Amino acid sequence: MRDVDRRQIYGFLHWIVTKTQPLSGYTLPVFACAAALAALRCLRDATGSVDSVSVDLLEPPITAEIAIEQASVLKTGTALGVTRSEPGDNLDLTRHTPVWAMVELVRGCEGEGERERGREGEGERGRMGENGGEGEQIVILGGEGIGRHAVGGGAAIYDYAMRLLLTNLGRELAPSENITVTLILPSGRQLATRTSNEAFGVVEGLSLLGTTGISQPLSAPGQLEVYREQLQQKAEVFDCLVFCIGENGLDLARKLGVNPQRLVKTANWLGPLLVEAGCQGVRSILLFGYHGKLMKLAAGIFHTHHHLADGRREILTAYCARAGMPKEACSAIFAAATAEDALGQLRALDAATNSNLVDRIYGDIARQIDLRSSDCIFTHTNQRIPVGSVMFGRDRKIIVKSDIGDTFLTQIC
């Protein structure tokens, strides 16, 4: 263990990173939950005035006080709560976006028939987010602006958001009460066009995704320092750490059985954090990420934000040529709009020619990622640390595991 040369690490970034600690905020599921709580309390309170609500974040186990912009009864048994997203010092396009929740409350023996009649005219999209079947006390629906999965059509309301809503709302209900909650993001459909949601199979709106209630600024100056401190703490406990660029990787790694305490969220700061891991004496690293991001490391691009460097099509085309693909096929890969489209072309070629281009090309890329990452650490720390990689696609299915990555994943799961 030796002290970290901060100037050496920051040299990766090509700009000056200040030491100011960024201000964290809350993730979108927290505001959806707050709006739902406000609507429910509005139904109970004759005055209908709700200025703020307390939300138990579960992860971390703290309570957040969330300001409510509006809350009003719409009709007997139905109310609407409105709040606005505040993600902190994060370059988040949902900043200040309105978050609505409509709550329909049924008490005692009013019966399922009345609740069903109250949903008439809701439309098919609203029902797609239903979280439970007959007899559920709390039903969560995805309304306008909440994305849906292109495959299957379900609302893109993920595990943490569901647990947050069910836990906080459940504490407010008597055993004889049932509610239907329809979550709405009025600007969600428009904002979704500026995200990579579609690359992960979510269309027509934003997803309620997250593994925690705290929104950590990913790109704001000073966030690197926060990530370094988190890595240092984990390095004291684990010899092997798993680096995930974003929430999709974190969520998938957990589902595969990786201990959440091993996970290090890196955002786009992969290079500096690889070096930090070397300085902290980490014995091995598993890189776990979306192929469109992770493949950049094969070309020595260690800060993966597209504003800094985006060589995905060049990298993939070069490896296609190396695999002996015809010029026309390589040109088509180079012209692909996204990495996901290029992967689809390779899979189509495999199916048409009974070949294994995806395995060969992505296997070569994964091996080069491992090598370049290990060399990066050695260059700046004189420590030779093995690095393995796992790449997944927008369907959250693994495309390839390098040999080293497969070994590490087997050892820690």
C-alpha positions in Angstrom: 0.0 0.0 0.0 1.5 3.4 -0.9 0.2 6.9 -1.1 -1.6 7.9 -4.3 0.0 10.4 -6.7 -3.1 12.4 -7.5 -1.4 14.4 -10.3 -0.6 11.1 -12.0 -4.1 9.9 -11.8 -5.7 13.2 -12.9 -3.3 13.2 -15.9 -5.8 10.8 -17.5 -8.5 13.3 -17.7 -7.0 16.1 -19.8 -8.6 18.7 -17.6 -8.3 19.9 -14.1 -10.5 18.2 -11.5 -11.2 20.3 -8.5 -11.3 19.0 -4.9 -14.8 20.3 -4.3 -17.1 17.6 -3.1 -20.2 17.4 -5.3 -23.6 17.7 -3.8 -25.6 14.5 -4.0 -29.4 14.4 -4.7 -32.0 11.6 -4.9 -32.8 9.2 -7.7 -36.0 9.3 -9.7 -37.7 6.5 -7.8 -37.5 8.6 -4.6 -39.5 11.4 -6.2 -42.1 9.0 -7.6 -42.5 7.5 -4.2 -42.8 11.0 -2.6 -45.5 12.0 -5.1 -47.5 8.9 -4.3 -47.2 9.4 -0.6 -48.4 13.0 -1.0 -51.4 11.9 -3.0 -52.3 9.3 -0.5 -52.0 11.7 2.4 -54.1 14.3 0.5 -56.9 11.8 0.4 -56.7 11.3 4.1 -56.4 15.0 5.0 -59.5 17.1 4.6 -57.5 20.2 4.0 -55.6 18.6 1.1 -52.4 20.5 2.0 -49.2 18.5 1.8 -45.9 20.5 1.7 -43.4 17.7 2.1 -43.2 14.0 2.9 -40.6 11.7 4.5 -39.4 8.8 2.4 -37.5 5.9 3.9 -34.8 5.3 1.2 -34.1 1.7 2.4 -30.7 1.9 0.7 -29.1 3.6 2.3 -31.2 3.2 5.5 -32.0 6.9 6.0 -35.0 9.1 5.7 -35.2 11.9 3.1 -37.5 14.9 3.3 -38.9 15.6 -0.2 -40.7 18.9 -1.0 -44.1 18.5 -2.6 -45.1 21.0 -5.3 -48.8 20.2 -5.5 -51.3 17.6 -4.1 -54.9 17.6 -4.8 -58.0 15.4 -4.7 -59.2 14.9 -8.3 -62.5 13.1 -7.4 -63.8 10.9 -4.6 -61.1 8.4 -3.8 -58.5 9.7 -6.3 -55.7 12.3 -5.7 -52.7 13.5 -7.6 -49.3 14.3 -6.1 -46.6 16.4 -7.9 -42.9 16.9 -7.1 -39.8 17.7 -9.1 -36.6 15.7 -9.5 -33.5 17.1 -7.7 -30.5 14.8 -8.6 -27.9 17.1 -6.9 -24.7 18.2 -8.8 -25.3 15.6 -11.4 -25.3 16.2 -15.2 -28.8 14.6 -15.2 -31.4 15.6 -17.8 -34.2 14.8 -15.3 -33.2 17.8 -13.2 -36.4 19.8 -12.2 -38.6 17.5 -14.3 -42.1 17.1 -12.8 -43.0 13.7 -11.3 -46.6 12.8 -10.9 -48.4 10.0 -9.0 -52.1 9.4 -9.1 -53.5 7.3 -6.3 -56.8 5.6 -6.2 -57.9 4.4 -2.8 -60.5 1.7 -2.1 -61.6 1.1 1.5 -63.3 -1.9 3.1 -66.0 -3.5 1.0 -66.2 -1.1 -1.8 -65.2 -4.0 -4.0 -63.0 -4.7 -6.9 -65.8 -3.8 -9.3 -65.7 -0.1 -8.5 -61.9 0.0 -8.7 -62.1 -1.6 -12.2 -64.7 0.9 -13.3 -62.4 3.7 -12.1 -59.7 2.4 -14.4 -61.9 2.5 -17.5 -60.4 4.5 -20.3 -56.9 4.1 -18.7 -55.6 2.4 -21.8 -53.3 -0.6 -22.4 -50.1 1.3 -21.6 -51.2 2.0 -18.0 -51.9 -1.6 -17.3 -48.5 -2.8 -18.5 -46.8 -1.7 -15.3 -49.0 -3.8 -13.0 -46.9 -5.2 -10.2 -49.3 -7.9 -8.9 -52.3 -10.0 -9.6 -55.7 -10.4 -8.1 -55.9 -9.4 -4.5 -52.7 -7.2 -4.3 -53.1 -4.4 -1.8 -50.8 -2.1 -3.8 -50.8 -2.1 -7.6 -48.2 0.0 -9.4 -48.8 1.1 -12.9 -46.7 2.9 -15.5 -48.4 5.9 -17.0 -47.4 8.4 -19.6 -43.7 9.0 -19.8 -42.7 5.9 -17.9 -40.8 3.7 -20.4 -41.8 0.2 -21.3 -39.7 -2.8 -22.3 -39.7 -3.3 -26.0 -39.8 -7.1 -25.4 -42.7 -8.0 -23.3 -44.2 -4.5 -22.9 -43.9 -4.2 -19.1 -43.3 -0.9 -17.5 -39.6 -0.1 -16.8 -40.1 0.1 -13.1 -37.2 -1.8 -11.6 -36.7 -3.7 -8.3 -35.5 -0.8 -6.1 -38.3 1.5 -7.2 -40.9 -1.2 -6.6 -39.5 -2.0 -3.1 -39.4 1.7 -2.2 -43.0 2.3 -3.3 -44.4 -0.9 -1.7 -42.6 -0.4 1.6 -43.4 3.3 2.1 -47.0 3.1 0.9 -47.6 -0.1 2.7 -46.9 1.5 6.0 -49.7 4.1 5.4 -52.4 1.6 4.6 -54.9 -0.2 6.9 -55.4 -3.9 6.2 -58.8 -3.2 4.6 -57.4 -0.6 2.2 -56.2 -1.1 -1.4 -54.6 1.4 -3.7 -53.7 1.7 -7.4 -50.8 4.0 -8.1 -50.2 5.3 -11.6 -46.8 7.0 -12.0 -46.5 9.7 -14.7 -43.5 11.6 -16.1 -45.1 14.3 -18.3 -41.7 15.0 -20.0 -40.5 11.4 -19.9 -41.2 10.6 -23.6 -39.4 13.7 -24.8 -36.4 13.3 -22.4 -36.0 9.6 -23.3 -34.9 10.6 -26.8 -31.8 12.1 -25.3 -30.8 8.9 -23.3 -29.5 5.5 -24.2 -32.6 3.8 -22.9 -33.5 2.4 -26.2 -30.1 0.8 -26.4 -31.2 -1.2 -23.3 -34.6 -2.1 -24.7 -36.7 0.6 -23.0 -38.9 2.7 -25.3 -41.4 5.6 -25.1 -40.2 7.0 -21.8 -37.7 6.9 -18.9 -37.1 4.0 -16.6 -37.3 4.1 -12.9 -33.9 2.5 -12.4 -31.5 2.6 -9.5 -30.1 0.5 -6.7 -30.1 3.3 -4.1 -32.0 6.4 -3.2 -28.9 8.6 -3.4 -28.1 10.2 -6.8 -24.3 10.4 -7.0 -23.0 13.0 -9.5 -21.2 10.9 -12.2 -19.4 13.6 -14.1 -19.3 16.6 -11.9 -15.8 17.8 -10.9 -15.0 16.1 -7.6 -16.9 12.9 -8.2 -13.6 11.1 -9.0 -12.5 11.8 -5.4 -15.7 10.3 -4.0 -15.2 7.2 -6.1 -11.6 6.9 -5.0 -12.6 7.0 -1.4 -15.2 4.3 -1.9 -12.7 2.1 -3.8 -10.2 2.5 -0.9 -12.7 1.3 1.6 -13.6 -1.8 -0.5 -10.0 -2.6 -1.2 -9.5 -3.1 2.5 -12.0 -5.9 2.5 -11.8 -7.6 -0.9 -8.8 -8.7 -3.1 -11.0 -8.8 -6.2 -13.2 -5.9 -7.1 -15.8 -5.6 -9.8 -15.9 -2.3 -11.8 -19.3 -1.3 -13.2 -19.7 1.8 -15.3 -23.4 2.4 -14.5 -26.6 1.2 -12.9 -27.3 -1.5 -15.6 -24.0 -3.2 -14.8 -24.6 -2.9 -11.1 -28.0 -4.4 -11.4 -27.0 -7.3 -13.6 -23.9 -8.1 -11.5 -26.1 -8.4 -8.4 -28.5 -10.7 -10.3 -25.6 -13.0 -11.3 -24.7 -13.4 -7.6 -21.9 -10.9 -7.2 -21.6 -9.6 -3.6 -22.8 -5.9 -3.8 -20.0 -4.9 -1.5 -17.5 -5.9 -4.2 -19.0 -3.6 -6.7 -17.4 -0.3 -7.6 -19.4 2.2 -9.7 -16.9 4.0 -11.9 -19.1 6.0 -14.3 -16.7 7.1 -17.0 -13.6 7.3 -14.8 -12.2 3.9 -15.5 -8.6 4.8 -16.1 -8.0 6.8 -12.9 -9.8 4.1 -10.8 -7.8 1.3 -12.4 -4.7 3.1 -11.3 -6.2 3.7 -7.9 -6.9 0.0 -7.5 -3.2 -0.7 -8.3 -2.1 1.8 -5.7 -4.4 0.2 -3.1 -3.0 -3.2 -3.7 -6.1 -4.8 -5.2 -5.1 -8.3 -6.4 -7.5 -8.6 -9.4 -10.2 -6.6 -11.2 -13.3 -7.7 -13.2 -14.7 -5.1 -15.6 -18.4 -5.5 -16.1 -20.1 -3.3 -18.6 -22.2 -2.5 -21.7 -20.2 -3.5 -24.8 -20.5 0.0 -26.4 -18.7 1.5 -23.4 -16.2 -1.2 -22.5 -14.8 -1.8 -26.0 -13.3 1.7 -25.9 -10.6 0.3 -23.5 -9.4 -2.0 -26.2 -8.1 1.1 -28.0 -6.6 2.6 -24.9 -9.5 5.0 -24.2 -9.7 5.1 -20.4 -12.2 7.9 -20.0 -15.3 6.6 -21.7 -17.6 9.6 -22.0 -18.5 10.1 -25.6 -17.7 13.9 -25.4 -14.0 13.0 -24.8 -13.5 10.1 -27.2 -15.9 7.9 -29.1 -14.1 5.3 -31.2 -16.6 2.4 -31.0 -17.3 2.0 -34.7 -13.6 2.3 -35.6 -12.6 -0.3 -32.9 -15.3 -2.8 -34.0 -14.5 -2.3 -37.7 -10.8 -2.9 -37.1 -11.5 -6.2 -35.3 -13.9 -7.2 -38.0 -11.2 -6.7 -40.6 -8.8 -8.6 -38.5 -11.2 -11.5 -38.4 -11.2 -11.6 -42.2 -14.6 -10.1 -42.9 -15.2 -8.9 -46.5 -14.7 -5.2 -47.2 -18.4 -4.6 -47.8 -19.3 -6.2 -44.5 -16.7 -4.1 -42.7 -18.0 -0.9 -44.3 -21.5 -1.8 -43.1 -20.3 -2.2 -39.6 -18.5 1.2 -39.8 -21.7 2.8 -41.0 -23.8 1.3 -38.2 -25.6 4.0 -36.1 -24.9 2.3 -32.8 -22.7 -0.4 -31.3 -25.9 -2.4 -30.7 -26.8 -2.1 -34.4 -23.3 -3.3 -35.4 -23.7 -6.3 -33.0 -27.0 -7.1 -34.7 -25.4 -7.1 -38.1 -22.7 -9.5 -36.8 -25.3 -11.8 -35.4 -27.2 -11.8 -38.6 -24.1 -12.7 -40.5 -23.5 -15.6 -38.1 -27.0 -16.9 -38.7 -26.7 -16.5 -42.5 -23.3 -18.1 -42.9 -23.3 -20.5 -39.9 -20.2 -18.7 -38.6 -19.1 -17.5 -35.1 -18.1 -13.9 -35.8 -19.5 -12.5 -32.6 -17.6 -15.0 -30.4 -14.4 -14.4 -32.4 -14.5 -10.7 -32.7 -15.8 -9.9 -29.2 -13.4 -12.5 -27.8 -10.5 -10.6 -29.4 -11.8 -7.3 -28.1 -12.2 -8.7 -24.6 -8.7 -10.1 -24.5 -7.3 -6.7 -25.6 -9.4 -4.9 -22.9 -7.8 -7.1 -20.3 -4.3 -6.5 -21.7 -4.6 -2.8 -22.1 -6.2 -2.3 -18.7 -3.5 -4.4 -17.0 -0.8 -2.4 -18.9 -2.4 0.9 -17.8 -2.1 -0.1 -14.2 1.5 -1.3 -14.6 2.5 1.9 -16.4 1.4 4.2 -13.6 1.9 2.0 -10.5 4.6 -0.6 -11.5 2.1 -3.2 -10.2 1.0 -6.0 -12.5 -2.6 -6.8 -11.7 -4.7 -9.2 -13.8 -7.9 -7.7 -15.3 -10.8 -9.7 -16.7 -13.8 -8.4 -18.6 -17.5 -9.2 -19.2 -19.5 -7.4 -21.8 -23.3 -7.4 -22.1 -25.8 -6.1 -24.6 -29.0 -4.0 -24.3 -30.9 -7.1 -23.5 -28.8 -7.4 -20.4 -27.5 -10.7 -21.6 -23.7 -11.4 -21.6 -22.1 -11.3 -25.0 -18.7 -12.4 -24.0 -16.5 -13.2 -21.0 -12.8 -13.1 -21.5 -10.9 -16.2 -20.2 -9.7 -14.2 -17.2 -13.1 -12.6 -16.7 -14.8 -16.0 -16.7 -12.4 -17.3 -14.1 -12.9 -14.3 -11.8 -16.7 -14.4 -12.2 -16.8 -18.1 -11.3 -14.6 -17.5 -8.2 -16.7 -14.6 -6.8 -20.2 -15.9 -7.5 
